[in-house]
């Protein structure tokens, strides 16, 4: 017997979510009421690691928390530029 899969419904289709996604680190920081210095954001690192974060993911982030784990997954930081030994 083939098991039935329950599909989760969202208000927006994936194309709309992708179109409306945040596409820059600055825009993400502004949305979360943070400054670059708060999280060590780097424009230089962002050139190598472009940002595209769906709003559904952004809404799970804690506004004003520079150590939010979801934010740290999505944002290019100065640490990205360090050479590893």
N, CA, C and O atoms as a printed pandas DataFrame, in Angstrom:
     atom_number atom_name residue_name chain_id  residue_number  x_coord  y_coord  z_coord
0              1         N          UNK        A               1    0.837   -1.171    0.000
1              2        CA          UNK        A               1    0.000    0.000    0.000
2              3         C          UNK        A               1    0.889    1.244    0.000
3              4         O          UNK        A               1    1.882    1.296    0.727
4              5         N          UNK        A               2    0.549    2.218   -0.787
5              6        CA          UNK        A               2    1.297    3.471   -0.862
6              7         C          UNK        A               2    0.789    4.409    0.227
7              8         O          UNK        A               2   -0.406    4.698    0.293
8              9         N          UNK        A               3    1.709    4.892    1.092
9             10        CA          UNK        A               3    1.255    5.797    2.160
10            11         C          UNK        A               3    0.832    7.146    1.583
11            12         O          UNK        A               3    1.394    7.629    0.600
12            13         N          UNK        A               4   -0.157    7.729    2.213
13            14        CA          UNK        A               4   -0.594    9.057    1.796
14            15         C          UNK        A               4    0.292   10.103    2.446
15            16         O          UNK        A               4    0.669    9.984    3.612
16            17         N          UNK        A               5    0.614   11.112    1.688
17            18        CA          UNK        A               5    1.442   12.204    2.187
18            19         C          UNK        A               5    0.558   13.433    2.330
19            20         O          UNK        A               5   -0.174   13.810    1.414
20            21         N          UNK        A               6    0.646   14.037    3.485
21            22        CA          UNK        A               6   -0.129   15.252    3.712
22            23         C          UNK        A               6    0.690   16.452    3.238
23            24         O          UNK        A               6    1.813   16.661    3.697
24            25         N          UNK        A               7    0.145   17.216    2.347
25            26        CA          UNK        A               7    0.833   18.374    1.788
26            27         C          UNK        A               7    0.544   19.595    2.656
27            28         O          UNK        A               7   -0.605   19.881    2.991
28            29         N          UNK        A               8    1.619   20.313    3.015
29            30        CA          UNK        A               8    1.451   21.556    3.756
30            31         C          UNK        A               8    1.109   22.665    2.775
31            32         O          UNK        A               8    1.753   22.804    1.735
32            33         N          UNK        A               9    0.115   23.437    3.100
33            34        CA          UNK        A               9   -0.304   24.524    2.219
34            35         C          UNK        A               9    0.282   25.847    2.700
35            36         O          UNK        A               9    0.294   26.139    3.896
36            37         N          UNK        A              10    0.759   26.630    1.762
37            38        CA          UNK        A              10    1.229   27.972    2.081
38            39         C          UNK        A              10    0.380   28.963    1.300
39            40         O          UNK        A              10   -0.252   28.617    0.302
40            41         N          UNK        A              11    0.381   30.171    1.762
41            42        CA          UNK        A              11   -0.394   31.202    1.081
42            43         C          UNK        A              11    0.227   31.595   -0.253
43            44         O          UNK        A              11   -0.472   32.046   -1.161
44            45         N          UNK        A              12    1.535   31.424   -0.370
45            46        CA          UNK        A              12    2.241   31.853   -1.569
46            47         C          UNK        A              12    2.929   30.667   -2.227
47            48         O          UNK        A              12    3.441   29.783   -1.538
48            49         N          UNK        A              13    2.944   30.642   -3.546
49            50        CA          UNK        A              13    3.684   29.598   -4.228
50            51         C          UNK        A              13    5.181   29.912   -4.177
51            52         O          UNK        A              13    5.577   31.017   -3.808
52            53         N          UNK        A              14    5.994   28.947   -4.543
53            54        CA          UNK        A              14    7.438   29.114   -4.389
54            55         C          UNK        A              14    7.988   30.223   -5.278
55            56         O          UNK        A              14    8.953   30.890   -4.907
56            57         N          UNK        A              15    7.383   30.427   -6.447
57            58        CA          UNK        A              15    7.863   31.488   -7.325
58            59         C          UNK        A              15    7.643   32.863   -6.692
59            60         O          UNK        A              15    8.504   33.739   -6.786
60            61         N          UNK        A              16    6.506   33.046   -6.059
61            62        CA          UNK        A              16    6.212   34.312   -5.388
62            63         C          UNK        A              16    7.142   34.510   -4.204
63            64         O          UNK        A              16    7.644   35.611   -3.979
64            65         N          UNK        A              17    7.374   33.436   -3.442
65            66        CA          UNK        A              17    8.279   33.537   -2.304
66            67         C          UNK        A              17    9.690   33.909   -2.757
67            68         O          UNK        A              17   10.358   34.721   -2.118
68            69         N          UNK        A              18   10.132   33.319   -3.846
69            70        CA          UNK        A              18   11.462   33.630   -4.366
70            71         C          UNK        A              18   11.528   35.060   -4.892
71            72         O          UNK        A              18   12.521   35.754   -4.673
72            73         N          UNK        A              19   10.490   35.500   -5.576
73            74        CA          UNK        A              19   10.446   36.868   -6.100
74            75         C          UNK        A              19   10.500   37.898   -4.978
75            76         O          UNK        A              19   11.166   38.926   -5.105
76            77         N          UNK        A              20    9.802   37.623   -3.884
77            78        CA          UNK        A              20    9.704   38.574   -2.780
78            79         C          UNK        A              20   10.802   38.405   -1.728
79            80         O          UNK        A              20   10.789   39.093   -0.707
80            81         N          UNK        A              21   11.738   37.510   -1.964
81            82        CA          UNK        A              21   12.795   37.244   -0.983
82            83         C          UNK        A              21   13.706   38.461   -0.804
83            84         O          UNK        A              21   13.844   39.294   -1.699
84            85         N          UNK        A              22   14.313   38.537    0.357
85            86        CA          UNK        A              22   15.324   39.570    0.616
86            87         C          UNK        A              22   16.570   39.202   -0.172
87            88         O          UNK        A              22   17.020   38.057   -0.143
88            89         N          UNK        A              23   17.124   40.187   -0.879
89            90        CA          UNK        A              23   18.228   39.901   -1.794
90            91         C          UNK        A              23   19.515   40.639   -1.472
91            92         O          UNK        A              23   20.430   40.679   -2.294
92            93         N          UNK        A              24   19.595   41.223   -0.283
93            94        CA          UNK        A              24   20.855   41.858    0.121
94            95         C          UNK        A              24   20.997   41.781    1.637
95            96         O          UNK        A              24   20.014   41.753    2.377
96            97         N          UNK        A              25   22.239   41.747    2.066
97            98        CA          UNK        A              25   22.507   41.721    3.499
98            99         C          UNK        A              25   22.006   42.968    4.196
99           100         O          UNK        A              25   21.475   42.898    5.305
100          101         N          UNK        A              26   22.174   44.103    3.554
101          102        CA          UNK        A              26   21.708   45.372    4.141
102          103         C          UNK        A              26   20.188   45.352    4.332
103          104         O          UNK        A              26   19.678   45.777    5.369
104          105         N          UNK        A              27   19.486   44.861    3.334
105          106        CA          UNK        A              27   18.028   44.775    3.420
106          107         C          UNK        A              27   17.616   43.846    4.569
107          108         O          UNK        A              27   16.665   44.139    5.293
108          109         N          UNK        A              28   18.323   42.742    4.730
109          110        CA          UNK        A              28   18.037   41.810    5.820
110          111         C          UNK        A              28   18.289   42.463    7.172
111          112         O          UNK        A              28   17.476   42.340    8.087
112          113         N          UNK        A              29   19.422   43.162    7.297
113          114        CA          UNK        A              29   19.734   43.847    8.554
114          115         C          UNK        A              29   18.699   44.918    8.866
115          116         O          UNK        A              29   18.263   45.045   10.010
116          117         N          UNK        A              30   18.305   45.681    7.865
117          118        CA          UNK        A              30   17.282   46.712    8.071
118          119         C          UNK        A              30   15.975   46.092    8.557
119          120         O          UNK        A              30   15.328   46.609    9.468
120          121         N          UNK        A              31   15.603   44.992    7.942
121          122        CA          UNK        A              31   14.348   44.331    8.313
122          123         C          UNK        A              31   14.375   43.842    9.766
123          124         O          UNK        A              31   13.345   43.816   10.439
124          125         N          UNK        A              32   15.562   43.457   10.238
125          126        CA          UNK        A              32   15.699   42.920   11.596
126          127         C          UNK        A              32   16.153   43.969   12.607
127          128         O          UNK        A              32   16.474   43.637   13.748
128          129         N          UNK        A              33   16.181   45.238   12.187
129          130        CA          UNK        A              33   16.600   46.342   13.069
130          131         C          UNK        A              33   17.999   46.126   13.643
131          132         O          UNK        A              33   18.221   46.288   14.843
132          133         N          UNK        A              34   18.935   45.760   12.772
133          134        CA          UNK        A              34   20.324   45.544   13.181
134          135         C          UNK        A              34   21.247   46.419   12.343
135          136         O          UNK        A              34   20.900   46.846   11.242
136          137         N          UNK        A              35   22.438   46.676   12.895
137          138        CA          UNK        A              35   23.475   47.415   12.170
138          139         C          UNK        A              35   24.553   46.430   11.726
139          140         O          UNK        A              35   24.683   45.348   12.298
140          141         N          UNK        A              36   25.310   46.798   10.726
141          142        CA          UNK        A              36   26.394   45.944   10.231
142          143         C          UNK        A              36   27.354   45.560   11.341
143          144         O          UNK        A              36   27.779   44.410   11.442
144          145         N          UNK        A              37   27.693   46.544   12.179
145          146        CA          UNK        A              37   28.641   46.297   13.268
146          147         C          UNK        A              37   28.105   45.298   14.287
147          148         O          UNK        A              37   28.884   44.610   14.947
148          149         N          UNK        A              38   26.792   45.213   14.421
149          150        CA          UNK        A              38   26.196   44.292   15.393
150          151         C          UNK        A              38   26.542   42.841   15.086
151          152         O          UNK        A              38   26.736   42.038   15.998
152          153         N          UNK        A              39   26.618   42.507   13.809
153          154        CA          UNK        A              39   26.807   41.110   13.408
154          155         C          UNK        A              39   28.105   40.858   12.654
155          156         O          UNK        A              39   28.411   39.712   12.327
156          157         N          UNK        A              40   28.872   41.903   12.374
157          158        CA          UNK        A              40   30.101   41.739   11.605
158          159         C          UNK        A              40   29.824   41.522   10.123
159          160         O          UNK        A              40   30.563   40.807    9.446
160          161         N          UNK        A              41   28.755   42.142    9.619
161          162        CA          UNK        A              41   28.400   42.011    8.204
162          163         C          UNK        A              41   29.497   42.599    7.327
163          164         O          UNK        A              41   30.082   43.629    7.660
164          165         N          UNK        A              42   29.771   41.945    6.211
165          166        CA          UNK        A              42   30.823   42.390    5.306
166          167         C          UNK        A              42   30.313   42.444    3.870
167          168         O          UNK        A              42   29.894   41.428    3.314
168          169         N          UNK        A              43   30.351   43.630    3.275
169          170        CA          UNK        A              43   29.988   43.786    1.858
170          171         C          UNK        A              43   30.947   42.986    0.977
171          172         O          UNK        A              43   30.544   42.417   -0.038
172          173         N          UNK        A              44   32.213   42.948    1.375
173          174        CA          UNK        A              44   33.217   42.212    0.601
174          175         C          UNK        A              44   32.888   40.720    0.572
175          176         O          UNK        A              44   32.945   40.090   -0.484
176          177         N          UNK        A              45   32.548   40.164    1.719
177          178        CA          UNK        A              45   32.165   38.751    1.775
178          179         C          UNK        A              45   30.863   38.514    1.020
179          180         O          UNK        A              45   30.687   37.467    0.397
180          181         N          UNK        A              46   29.959   39.473    1.072
181          182        CA          UNK        A              46   28.667   39.339    0.391
182          183         C          UNK        A              46   28.841   39.224   -1.122
183          184         O          UNK        A              46   27.999   38.637   -1.801
184          185         N          UNK        A              47   29.931   39.783   -1.650
185          186        CA          UNK        A              47   30.187   39.677   -3.087
186          187         C          UNK        A              47   30.397   38.216   -3.493
187          188         O          UNK        A              47   30.051   37.825   -4.608
188          189         N          UNK        A              48   30.962   37.414   -2.592
189          190        CA          UNK        A              48   31.204   35.995   -2.865
190          191         C          UNK        A              48   30.058   35.094   -2.405
191          192         O          UNK        A              48   29.938   33.956   -2.859
192          193         N          UNK        A              49   29.226   35.600   -1.511
193          194        CA          UNK        A              49   28.127   34.818   -0.952
194          195         C          UNK        A              49   26.827   35.617   -1.052
195          196         O          UNK        A              49   26.407   36.235   -0.073
196          197         N          UNK        A              50   26.190   35.611   -2.217
197          198        CA          UNK        A              50   24.972   36.409   -2.385
198          199         C          UNK        A              50   23.853   35.949   -1.443
199          200         O          UNK        A              50   23.793   34.786   -1.043
200          201         N          UNK        A              51   22.986   36.879   -1.107
201          202        CA          UNK        A              51   21.883   36.629   -0.177
202          203         C          UNK        A              51   20.577   36.490   -0.956
203          204         O          UNK        A              51   20.292   37.284   -1.852
204          205         N          UNK        A              52   19.802   35.495   -0.615
205          206        CA          UNK        A              52   18.430   35.362   -1.108
206          207         C          UNK        A              52   17.673   34.591   -0.033
207          208         O          UNK        A              52   17.767   33.367    0.059
208          209         N          UNK        A              53   16.922   35.331    0.776
209          210        CA          UNK        A              53   16.254   34.741    1.934
210          211         C          UNK        A              53   14.744   34.949    1.815
211          212         O          UNK        A              53   14.272   36.086    1.839
212          213         N          UNK        A              54   13.984   33.860    1.686
213          214        CA          UNK        A              54   12.528   34.000    1.621
214          215         C          UNK        A              54   11.973   34.618    2.905
215          216         O          UNK        A              54   12.483   34.370    3.997
216          217         N          UNK        A              55   10.933   35.415    2.759
217          218        CA          UNK        A              55   10.348   36.094    3.915
218          219         C          UNK        A              55    9.838   35.111    4.962
219          220         O          UNK        A              55    9.851   35.427    6.152
220          221         N          UNK        A              56    9.393   33.935    4.552
221          222        CA          UNK        A              56    8.942   32.935    5.526
222          223         C          UNK        A              56   10.086   32.558    6.464
223          224         O          UNK        A              56    9.859   32.315    7.649
224          225         N          UNK        A              57   11.317   32.509    5.941
225          226        CA          UNK        A              57   12.494   32.207    6.756
226          227         C          UNK        A              57   12.857   33.417    7.615
227          228         O          UNK        A              57   13.197   33.266    8.788
228          229         N          UNK        A              58   12.788   34.601    7.041
229          230        CA          UNK        A              58   13.104   35.833    7.774
230          231         C          UNK        A              58   12.169   36.000    8.968
231          232         O          UNK        A              58   12.599   36.433   10.037
232          233         N          UNK        A              59   10.901   35.662    8.795
233          234        CA          UNK        A              59    9.927   35.823    9.882
234          235         C          UNK        A              59   10.213   34.898   11.061
235          236         O          UNK        A              59    9.691   35.107   12.155
236          237         N          UNK        A              60   11.034   33.885   10.844
237          238        CA          UNK        A              60   11.421   32.996   11.950
238          239         C          UNK        A              60   12.621   33.545   12.733
239          240         O          UNK        A              60   12.949   33.036   13.805
240          241         N          UNK        A              61   13.269   34.574   12.202
241          242        CA          UNK        A              61   14.425   35.189   12.867
242          243         C          UNK        A              61   13.954   36.138   13.959
243          244         O          UNK        A              61   12.873   36.720   13.867
244          245         N          UNK        A              62   14.778   36.288   14.996
245          246        CA          UNK        A              62   14.458   37.186   16.106
246          247         C          UNK        A              62   14.920   38.598   15.769
247          248         O          UNK        A              62   16.114   38.837   15.587
248          249         N          UNK        A              63   13.989   39.520   15.687
249          250        CA          UNK        A              63   14.310   40.922   15.411
250          251         C          UNK        A              63   15.208   41.465   16.526
251          252         O          UNK        A              63   14.917   41.289   17.709
252          253         N          UNK        A              64   16.305   42.128   16.135
253          254        CA          UNK        A              64   17.207   42.761   17.086
254          255         C          UNK        A              64   18.220   41.828   17.723
255          256         O          UNK        A              64   18.996   42.265   18.573
256          257         N          UNK        A              65   18.238   40.552   17.339
257          258        CA          UNK        A              65   19.176   39.583   17.929
258          259         C          UNK        A              65   20.319   39.304   16.955
259          260         O          UNK        A              65   20.134   38.565   15.988
260          261         N          UNK        A              66   21.504   39.886   17.198
261          262        CA          UNK        A              66   22.626   39.685   16.277
262          263         C          UNK        A              66   23.191   38.266   16.313
263          264         O          UNK        A              66   23.989   37.899   15.450
264          265         N          UNK        A              67   22.788   37.467   17.297
265          266        CA          UNK        A              67   23.294   36.094   17.408
266          267         C          UNK        A              67   22.239   35.064   17.013
267          268         O          UNK        A              67   22.398   33.874   17.282
268          269         N          UNK        A              68   21.173   35.518   16.381
269          270        CA          UNK        A              68   20.125   34.596   15.953
270          271         C          UNK        A              68   20.728   33.554   15.009
271          272         O          UNK        A              68   21.342   33.923   14.008
272          273         N          UNK        A              69   20.569   32.265   15.303
273          274        CA          UNK        A              69   21.198   31.234   14.472
274          275         C          UNK        A              69   20.712   31.221   13.022
275          276         O          UNK        A              69   21.484   30.902   12.118
276          277         N          UNK        A              70   19.463   31.558   12.791
277          278        CA          UNK        A              70   18.964   31.598   11.413
278          279         C          UNK        A              70   19.582   32.758   10.644
279          280         O          UNK        A              70   19.921   32.622    9.468
280          281         N          UNK        A              71   19.725   33.891   11.305
281          282        CA          UNK        A              71   20.384   35.044   10.690
282          283         C          UNK        A              71   21.823   34.700   10.329
283          284         O          UNK        A              71   22.283   35.017    9.232
284          285         N          UNK        A              72   22.528   34.057   11.240
285          286        CA          UNK        A              72   23.938   33.738   11.009
286          287         C          UNK        A              72   24.125   32.748    9.864
287          288         O          UNK        A              72   25.196   32.701    9.259
288          289         N          UNK        A              73   23.103   31.959    9.559
289          290        CA          UNK        A              73   23.175   31.048    8.410
290          291         C          UNK        A              73   23.042   31.793    7.084
291          292         O          UNK        A              73   23.574   31.360    6.062
292          293         N          UNK        A              74   22.332   32.909    7.113
293          294        CA          UNK        A              74   21.978   33.591    5.868
294          295         C          UNK        A              74   22.857   34.785    5.528
295          296         O          UNK        A              74   22.869   35.235    4.382
296          297         N          UNK        A              75   23.593   35.307    6.508
297          298        CA          UNK        A              75   24.305   36.566    6.318
298          299         C          UNK        A              75   25.806   36.350    6.157
299          300         O          UNK        A              75   26.412   35.590    6.913
300          301         N          UNK        A              76   26.404   37.018    5.174
301          302        CA          UNK        A              76   27.857   36.967    4.976
302          303         C          UNK        A              76   28.528   37.866    6.001
303          304         O          UNK        A              76   28.177   39.037    6.146
304          305         N          UNK        A              77   29.495   37.302    6.708
305          306        CA          UNK        A              77   30.161   38.057    7.764
306          307         C          UNK        A              77   31.651   38.148    7.481
307          308         O          UNK        A              77   32.184   37.463    6.608
308          309         N          UNK        A              78   32.311   39.019    8.247
309          310        CA          UNK        A              78   33.756   39.212    8.100
310          311         C          UNK        A              78   34.512   37.898    8.268
311          312         O          UNK        A              78   35.574   37.714    7.674
312          313         N          UNK        A              79   33.977   36.992    9.067
313          314        CA          UNK        A              79   34.630   35.701    9.294
314          315         C          UNK        A              79   34.799   34.906    8.000
315          316         O          UNK        A              79   35.690   34.061    7.905
316          317         N          UNK        A              80   33.957   35.169    7.012
317          318        CA          UNK        A              80   34.047   34.462    5.726
318          319         C          UNK        A              80   35.353   34.779    4.997
319          320         O          UNK        A              80   35.787   34.017    4.132
320          321         N          UNK        A              81   35.974   35.897    5.346
321          322        CA          UNK        A              81   37.177   36.348    4.647
322          323         C          UNK        A              81   38.469   35.824    5.265
323          324         O          UNK        A              81   39.545   35.997    4.691
324          325         N          UNK        A              82   38.373   35.188    6.426
325          326        CA          UNK        A              82   39.572   34.685    7.098
326          327         C          UNK        A              82   40.152   33.501    6.345
327          328         O          UNK        A              82   39.423   32.628    5.874
328          329         N          UNK        A              83   41.468   33.485    6.237
329          330        CA          UNK        A              83   42.165   32.355    5.628
330          331         C          UNK        A              83   42.278   31.243    6.660
331          332         O          UNK        A              83   42.599   31.502    7.820
332          333         N          UNK        A              84   42.021   30.023    6.251
333          334        CA          UNK        A              84   42.200   28.909    7.186
334          335         C          UNK        A              84   43.598   28.327    6.999
335          336         O          UNK        A              84   44.135   28.315    5.891
336          337         N          UNK        A              85   44.175   27.850    8.086
337          338        CA          UNK        A              85   45.564   27.341    8.010
338          339         C          UNK        A              85   45.685   26.076    7.192
339          340         O          UNK        A              85   46.783   25.540    7.044
